[in-house]
């Protein structure tokens, strides 16, 4: 006899891959009502949101645990003058009690103490821990620090000693979603000192708060250390390598930039023009034209970029878009020349420098002490010659 119950339920029955339970075989997606797709999208979003909240809550509890352990260790070492050997002993005992738990090494216990000391309030006599829990409600903990994994927090404490600068990087890591290696790189290239530093006319050409957001989206200088260039630099080669490394380029430009294309064609009347790089900024809701210059900034560069901005506004911009922004990247610039060039321009644009290698950031005194490529090759040749003479003698 045929079992009609599965048919009445809307499908046949089958076993799960684990073979432990039976589930109905789902009907075709095309047979679902019109609102089904939206229902699934809503349920997926709700599940993802709940998973993120659960992960954040677990991360916060872990940080609270480490903070409290750092508090206890610091009290014993500072106020009761216990020797530092207790950390090694405590690590061994804790790992024996919780063999399945990581993060209890002597090194990590010391980091917990440093973590507590980095965010403790003004020095006070040790309190009983339950009364100190309120310390975790300080602005440091209400903000991005509590949202970062332990590894990020360790990196911030070890590499950034200034508390305000550390808070800046913590907020940036949360906003941009930096992993630990990216965060380390941003600290090494002093990202906080470059953010929002390009010379612009945004305050005069853009309304608030878009002008402030646009300024924050700039850098000076831009670090393109991922480029492999040889002198003399060719602008088309620079552009080609930037496009080939678009992921690194977008990471340096910052959050919100979406790559549209390179050598974007514009037809103005009967003449063709090509934009070096074209982006769309999803937070500013506007196109961003980036022009690359290998040499020093010249006032006429601003005039050409102004022409491109006018063309993009007429040919590509839609009524939903804000005015197009221009960014000119050059190797060097003189402050007064940029200031004069931008003063009479009525379209939003900025000028910043770009760098491609580590040696460009070195002081001139150190640069001059580095050997040139010719000197290195000559030295290698001098080393190689005696070896060749030795080989000839051995053959003879």
QUICOR-V718427 format. One record per residue. RES is the residue in one small letter. SS is DSSP state (A for helix, B for strand, O for the rest). OMEGA is omega in whole degrees, 0 to 359 (999 if undefined). D_CENTER is the distance of its C-alpha to the mean C-alpha in Angstrom with 1 decimal. Layout:
res:RES ss:SS omega:OMEGA d_center:D_CENTER
res:RES ss:SS omega:OMEGA d_center:D_CENTER
This chain:
res:x ss:O omega:182 d_center:64.0
res:x ss:O omega:178 d_center:60.8
res:x ss:O omega:185 d_center:58.3
res:x ss:O omega:183 d_center:57.5
res:x ss:A omega:178 d_center:55.3
res:x ss:A omega:180 d_center:52.0
res:x ss:A omega:178 d_center:53.1
res:x ss:A omega:180 d_center:53.7
res:x ss:O omega:177 d_center:50.3
res:x ss:O omega:179 d_center:48.7
res:x ss:O omega:177 d_center:48.1
res:x ss:O omega:180 d_center:49.2
res:x ss:B omega:178 d_center:48.2
res:x ss:B omega:180 d_center:46.3
res:x ss:B omega:174 d_center:44.9
res:x ss:O omega:181 d_center:41.3
res:x ss:O omega:179 d_center:39.9
res:x ss:O omega:179 d_center:40.6
res:x ss:O omega:184 d_center:44.1
res:x ss:O omega:183 d_center:44.3
res:x ss:O omega:179 d_center:44.5
res:x ss:B omega:177 d_center:45.7
res:x ss:B omega:177 d_center:43.6
res:x ss:B omega:175 d_center:44.9
res:x ss:O omega:187 d_center:43.9
res:x ss:O omega:174 d_center:42.0
res:x ss:O omega:179 d_center:43.5
res:x ss:O omega:179 d_center:42.0
res:x ss:A omega:181 d_center:39.0
res:x ss:A omega:181 d_center:41.1
res:x ss:A omega:183 d_center:43.8
res:x ss:O omega:178 d_center:41.6
res:x ss:O omega:184 d_center:42.1
res:x ss:O omega:183 d_center:40.1
res:x ss:O omega:185 d_center:37.9
res:x ss:A omega:181 d_center:37.0
res:x ss:A omega:179 d_center:33.7
res:x ss:A omega:178 d_center:32.5
res:x ss:A omega:180 d_center:33.7
res:x ss:A omega:178 d_center:31.7
res:x ss:A omega:179 d_center:28.6
res:x ss:A omega:181 d_center:29.3
res:x ss:A omega:177 d_center:30.0
res:x ss:A omega:179 d_center:26.8
res:x ss:A omega:180 d_center:24.7
res:x ss:A omega:178 d_center:26.8
res:x ss:A omega:180 d_center:26.4
res:x ss:A omega:180 d_center:22.6
res:x ss:A omega:180 d_center:22.5
res:x ss:A omega:179 d_center:24.9
res:x ss:A omega:178 d_center:23.0
res:x ss:A omega:180 d_center:19.8
res:x ss:A omega:179 d_center:22.1
res:x ss:A omega:179 d_center:23.9
res:x ss:A omega:179 d_center:20.9
res:x ss:A omega:180 d_center:19.7
res:x ss:A omega:179 d_center:23.3
res:x ss:A omega:179 d_center:23.7
res:x ss:A omega:180 d_center:20.6
res:x ss:A omega:179 d_center:22.0
res:x ss:A omega:178 d_center:25.4
res:x ss:A omega:179 d_center:24.2
res:x ss:A omega:177 d_center:22.6
res:x ss:A omega:178 d_center:25.9
res:x ss:A omega:181 d_center:27.8
res:x ss:A omega:178 d_center:26.1
res:x ss:A omega:181 d_center:26.4
res:x ss:A omega:177 d_center:30.1
res:x ss:A omega:175 d_center:30.8
res:x ss:A omega:177 d_center:29.3
res:x ss:A omega:182 d_center:31.6
res:x ss:A omega:180 d_center:34.6
res:x ss:A omega:181 d_center:34.0
res:x ss:A omega:179 d_center:33.5
res:x ss:A omega:182 d_center:36.7
res:x ss:A omega:184 d_center:38.7
res:x ss:A omega:184 d_center:37.5
res:x ss:A omega:189 d_center:37.6
res:x ss:O omega:181 d_center:40.5
res:x ss:O omega:173 d_center:42.7
res:x ss:O omega:172 d_center:42.0
res:x ss:O omega:179 d_center:41.6
res:x ss:O omega:181 d_center:40.7
res:x ss:O omega:178 d_center:37.3
res:x ss:A omega:180 d_center:39.1
res:x ss:A omega:181 d_center:38.8
res:x ss:A omega:178 d_center:35.2
res:x ss:A omega:180 d_center:36.2
res:x ss:A omega:180 d_center:39.1
res:x ss:A omega:179 d_center:37.1
res:x ss:A omega:180 d_center:34.5
res:x ss:A omega:182 d_center:37.4
res:x ss:A omega:181 d_center:39.1
res:x ss:A omega:178 d_center:36.1
res:x ss:A omega:176 d_center:35.2
res:x ss:A omega:180 d_center:38.8
res:x ss:A omega:182 d_center:38.8
res:x ss:O omega:184 d_center:35.6
res:x ss:O omega:182 d_center:35.4
res:x ss:O omega:186 d_center:33.2
res:x ss:O omega:175 d_center:30.5
res:x ss:O omega:175 d_center:27.7
res:x ss:O omega:182 d_center:26.2
res:x ss:O omega:178 d_center:29.6
res:x ss:O omega:176 d_center:29.7
res:x ss:A omega:180 d_center:30.9
res:x ss:A omega:181 d_center:27.6
res:x ss:A omega:175 d_center:25.8
res:x ss:A omega:177 d_center:28.7
res:x ss:A omega:177 d_center:28.2
res:x ss:A omega:177 d_center:24.5
res:x ss:A omega:179 d_center:25.8
res:x ss:A omega:178 d_center:28.0
res:x ss:A omega:178 d_center:25.4
res:x ss:A omega:178 d_center:23.2
res:x ss:A omega:183 d_center:26.2
res:x ss:A omega:181 d_center:27.1
res:x ss:A omega:185 d_center:23.6
res:x ss:A omega:179 d_center:24.1
res:x ss:O omega:176 d_center:27.9
res:x ss:O omega:178 d_center:29.8
res:x ss:O omega:184 d_center:32.4
res:x ss:O omega:177 d_center:34.4
res:x ss:O omega:174 d_center:37.2
res:x ss:O omega:181 d_center:39.6
res:x ss:O omega:177 d_center:38.3
res:x ss:O omega:171 d_center:38.8
res:x ss:O omega:190 d_center:39.5
res:x ss:A omega:182 d_center:36.2
res:x ss:A omega:178 d_center:36.9
res:x ss:A omega:181 d_center:37.2
res:x ss:A omega:180 d_center:33.9
res:x ss:A omega:181 d_center:32.0
res:x ss:A omega:180 d_center:31.8
res:x ss:A omega:180 d_center:29.6
res:x ss:A omega:178 d_center:26.7
res:x ss:A omega:178 d_center:27.1
res:x ss:O omega:180 d_center:25.9
res:x ss:A omega:178 d_center:23.1
res:x ss:A omega:184 d_center:20.8
res:x ss:A omega:177 d_center:21.5
res:x ss:A omega:183 d_center:21.8
res:x ss:O omega:190 d_center:18.2
res:x ss:A omega:182 d_center:14.8
res:x ss:A omega:182 d_center:16.1
res:x ss:A omega:180 d_center:18.3
res:x ss:A omega:182 d_center:15.6
res:x ss:O omega:176 d_center:13.6
res:x ss:O omega:181 d_center:15.3
res:x ss:A omega:181 d_center:17.6
res:x ss:A omega:177 d_center:15.7
res:x ss:A omega:181 d_center:12.7
res:x ss:A omega:177 d_center:15.5
res:x ss:A omega:180 d_center:17.4
res:x ss:A omega:181 d_center:14.7
res:x ss:A omega:182 d_center:14.3
res:x ss:A omega:183 d_center:18.1
res:x ss:A omega:187 d_center:18.7
res:x ss:A omega:184 d_center:16.5
res:x ss:O omega:184 d_center:16.6
res:x ss:O omega:180 d_center:20.2
res:x ss:O omega:187 d_center:20.2
res:x ss:A omega:180 d_center:20.0
res:x ss:A omega:178 d_center:18.8
res:x ss:A omega:177 d_center:15.9
res:x ss:A omega:178 d_center:15.0
res:x ss:A omega:179 d_center:15.2
res:x ss:A omega:180 d_center:12.9
res:x ss:A omega:178 d_center:10.1
res:x ss:A omega:179 d_center:11.2
res:x ss:A omega:180 d_center:11.2
res:x ss:A omega:180 d_center:7.7
res:x ss:A omega:178 d_center:6.6
res:x ss:A omega:183 d_center:9.2
res:x ss:A omega:184 d_center:8.6
res:x ss:A omega:181 d_center:5.2
res:x ss:O omega:182 d_center:6.3
res:x ss:O omega:168 d_center:4.4
res:x ss:O omega:187 d_center:7.5
res:x ss:A omega:181 d_center:9.5
res:x ss:A omega:177 d_center:9.4
res:x ss:A omega:178 d_center:5.7
res:x ss:A omega:179 d_center:6.5
res:x ss:A omega:179 d_center:9.7
res:x ss:A omega:179 d_center:8.8
res:x ss:A omega:177 d_center:7.2
res:x ss:A omega:182 d_center:10.4
res:x ss:A omega:180 d_center:12.6
res:x ss:O omega:173 d_center:12.0
res:x ss:O omega:184 d_center:12.5
res:x ss:A omega:183 d_center:9.7
res:x ss:A omega:180 d_center:11.8
res:x ss:A omega:183 d_center:14.8
res:x ss:A omega:186 d_center:13.5
res:x ss:B omega:177 d_center:12.2
res:x ss:O omega:189 d_center:15.0
res:x ss:O omega:181 d_center:17.3
res:x ss:O omega:175 d_center:18.6
res:x ss:B omega:185 d_center:22.3
res:x ss:B omega:170 d_center:23.0
res:x ss:O omega:187 d_center:26.0
res:x ss:A omega:183 d_center:24.1
res:x ss:A omega:181 d_center:26.1
res:x ss:A omega:188 d_center:29.3
res:x ss:A omega:181 d_center:28.4
res:x ss:O omega:177 d_center:26.3
res:x ss:O omega:174 d_center:27.4
res:x ss:O omega:9 d_center:25.7
res:x ss:O omega:182 d_center:23.3
res:x ss:A omega:180 d_center:21.8
res:x ss:A omega:179 d_center:22.2
res:x ss:A omega:179 d_center:20.1
res:x ss:A omega:179 d_center:17.3
res:x ss:A omega:179 d_center:17.6
res:x ss:A omega:179 d_center:17.6
res:x ss:A omega:182 d_center:14.4
res:x ss:O omega:182 d_center:12.7
res:x ss:O omega:175 d_center:13.9
res:x ss:B omega:170 d_center:13.2
res:x ss:O omega:358 d_center:15.9
res:x ss:O omega:171 d_center:16.0
res:x ss:B omega:182 d_center:13.5
res:x ss:B omega:177 d_center:12.8
res:x ss:O omega:181 d_center:13.9
res:x ss:O omega:180 d_center:14.7
res:x ss:O omega:178 d_center:14.7
res:x ss:O omega:175 d_center:17.8
res:x ss:O omega:187 d_center:21.2
res:x ss:O omega:173 d_center:23.6
res:x ss:O omega:180 d_center:27.2
res:x ss:O omega:357 d_center:29.2
res:x ss:O omega:180 d_center:30.3
res:x ss:O omega:175 d_center:27.1
res:x ss:O omega:185 d_center:27.9
res:x ss:A omega:179 d_center:25.9
res:x ss:A omega:178 d_center:26.4
res:x ss:A omega:176 d_center:25.1
res:x ss:A omega:180 d_center:22.0
res:x ss:A omega:181 d_center:21.5
res:x ss:A omega:181 d_center:22.4
res:x ss:A omega:176 d_center:19.9
res:x ss:A omega:179 d_center:17.0
res:x ss:A omega:179 d_center:18.2
res:x ss:A omega:179 d_center:18.6
res:x ss:O omega:188 d_center:15.0
res:x ss:A omega:179 d_center:13.7
res:x ss:A omega:179 d_center:10.8
res:x ss:A omega:178 d_center:9.5
res:x ss:A omega:180 d_center:10.8
res:x ss:A omega:178 d_center:9.1
res:x ss:A omega:179 d_center:5.6
res:x ss:A omega:179 d_center:7.4
res:x ss:A omega:178 d_center:9.2
res:x ss:O omega:184 d_center:6.9
res:x ss:O omega:175 d_center:7.8
res:x ss:O omega:182 d_center:11.4
res:x ss:B omega:175 d_center:12.3
res:x ss:B omega:184 d_center:14.5
res:x ss:B omega:179 d_center:16.2
res:x ss:B omega:179 d_center:20.0
res:x ss:B omega:176 d_center:21.5
res:x ss:B omega:184 d_center:22.7
res:x ss:B omega:181 d_center:26.2
res:x ss:B omega:187 d_center:26.7
res:x ss:B omega:173 d_center:30.4
res:x ss:B omega:178 d_center:32.1
res:x ss:B omega:179 d_center:35.8
res:x ss:B omega:185 d_center:37.3
res:x ss:O omega:181 d_center:41.1
res:x ss:O omega:183 d_center:42.2
res:x ss:B omega:182 d_center:39.4
res:x ss:B omega:176 d_center:36.2
res:x ss:B omega:184 d_center:32.9
res:x ss:B omega:178 d_center:29.5
res:x ss:B omega:179 d_center:26.1
res:x ss:B omega:181 d_center:23.8
res:x ss:B omega:179 d_center:20.6
res:x ss:B omega:179 d_center:20.5
res:x ss:B omega:170 d_center:17.7
res:x ss:B omega:181 d_center:18.1
res:x ss:B omega:188 d_center:16.0
res:x ss:O omega:177 d_center:16.5
res:x ss:O omega:178 d_center:16.3
res:x ss:O omega:180 d_center:18.5
res:x ss:O omega:179 d_center:20.7
res:x ss:B omega:172 d_center:21.4
res:x ss:B omega:176 d_center:21.3
res:x ss:B omega:178 d_center:19.5
res:x ss:B omega:178 d_center:21.5
res:x ss:B omega:176 d_center:20.0
res:x ss:B omega:182 d_center:22.7
res:x ss:B omega:175 d_center:22.4
res:x ss:O omega:182 d_center:24.9
res:x ss:O omega:186 d_center:25.6
res:x ss:O omega:182 d_center:27.8
res:x ss:B omega:181 d_center:28.3
res:x ss:O omega:175 d_center:28.0
res:x ss:O omega:182 d_center:31.3
res:x ss:A omega:181 d_center:32.4
res:x ss:A omega:177 d_center:33.4
res:x ss:A omega:180 d_center:29.8
res:x ss:A omega:179 d_center:29.3
res:x ss:A omega:179 d_center:32.4
res:x ss:A omega:179 d_center:31.3
res:x ss:A omega:177 d_center:27.9
res:x ss:A omega:176 d_center:29.9
res:x ss:A omega:180 d_center:32.1
res:x ss:A omega:180 d_center:29.2
res:x ss:A omega:177 d_center:27.9
res:x ss:A omega:181 d_center:31.5
res:x ss:A omega:180 d_center:31.9
res:x ss:A omega:179 d_center:28.7
res:x ss:A omega:181 d_center:29.8
res:x ss:A omega:189 d_center:33.2
res:x ss:A omega:186 d_center:32.4
res:x ss:O omega:185 d_center:29.1
res:x ss:O omega:177 d_center:28.4
res:x ss:O omega:179 d_center:29.9
res:x ss:O omega:180 d_center:31.3
res:x ss:O omega:183 d_center:28.3
res:x ss:O omega:172 d_center:25.9
res:x ss:O omega:180 d_center:25.4
res:x ss:O omega:181 d_center:26.3
res:x ss:O omega:180 d_center:24.3
res:x ss:B omega:177 d_center:22.1
res:x ss:B omega:178 d_center:22.3
res:x ss:B omega:180 d_center:20.1
res:x ss:B omega:181 d_center:21.9
res:x ss:B omega:182 d_center:20.2
res:x ss:B omega:181 d_center:22.8
res:x ss:O omega:180 d_center:23.2
res:x ss:B omega:177 d_center:25.1
res:x ss:O omega:173 d_center:26.3
res:x ss:O omega:188 d_center:29.0
res:x ss:A omega:186 d_center:28.3
res:x ss:A omega:179 d_center:31.7
res:x ss:A omega:178 d_center:31.7
res:x ss:A omega:181 d_center:28.5
res:x ss:A omega:179 d_center:29.9
res:x ss:A omega:183 d_center:33.2
res:x ss:A omega:182 d_center:31.8
res:x ss:A omega:188 d_center:29.6
res:x ss:A omega:183 d_center:32.4
res:x ss:O omega:182 d_center:34.5
res:x ss:O omega:183 d_center:32.0
res:x ss:O omega:176 d_center:32.0
res:x ss:O omega:186 d_center:28.9
res:x ss:O omega:177 d_center:25.3
res:x ss:B omega:179 d_center:23.7
res:x ss:B omega:181 d_center:21.7
res:x ss:B omega:178 d_center:21.9
res:x ss:B omega:176 d_center:19.4
res:x ss:B omega:173 d_center:19.6
res:x ss:B omega:180 d_center:17.7
res:x ss:B omega:185 d_center:17.9
res:x ss:O omega:185 d_center:18.1
res:x ss:O omega:181 d_center:19.0
res:x ss:A omega:185 d_center:19.2
res:x ss:A omega:180 d_center:22.8
res:x ss:A omega:180 d_center:22.0
res:x ss:A omega:182 d_center:20.6
res:x ss:O omega:174 d_center:23.7
res:x ss:O omega:182 d_center:26.7
res:x ss:A omega:180 d_center:29.5
res:x ss:A omega:179 d_center:31.8
res:x ss:A omega:179 d_center:29.6
res:x ss:A omega:183 d_center:29.1
res:x ss:O omega:181 d_center:32.8
res:x ss:O omega:179 d_center:33.4
res:x ss:O omega:178 d_center:31.4
res:x ss:O omega:176 d_center:33.6
res:x ss:O omega:178 d_center:33.4
res:x ss:A omega:180 d_center:33.3
res:x ss:A omega:180 d_center:37.1
res:x ss:A omega:179 d_center:37.8
res:x ss:A omega:180 d_center:35.8
res:x ss:A omega:179 d_center:37.7
res:x ss:A omega:180 d_center:41.0
res:x ss:A omega:178 d_center:40.4
res:x ss:A omega:178 d_center:39.7
res:x ss:A omega:179 d_center:42.8
res:x ss:A omega:178 d_center:44.9
res:x ss:A omega:184 d_center:43.8
res:x ss:A omega:185 d_center:44.5
res:x ss:A omega:178 d_center:48.0
res:x ss:A omega:179 d_center:49.7
res:x ss:A omega:180 d_center:48.4
res:x ss:A omega:179 d_center:50.0
res:x ss:A omega:179 d_center:53.3
res:x ss:A omega:180 d_center:53.3
res:x ss:A omega:181 d_center:52.9
res:x ss:A omega:179 d_center:55.8
res:x ss:A omega:181 d_center:58.0
res:x ss:A omega:179 d_center:57.3
res:x ss:A omega:179 d_center:58.2
res:x ss:O omega:999 d_center:61.4
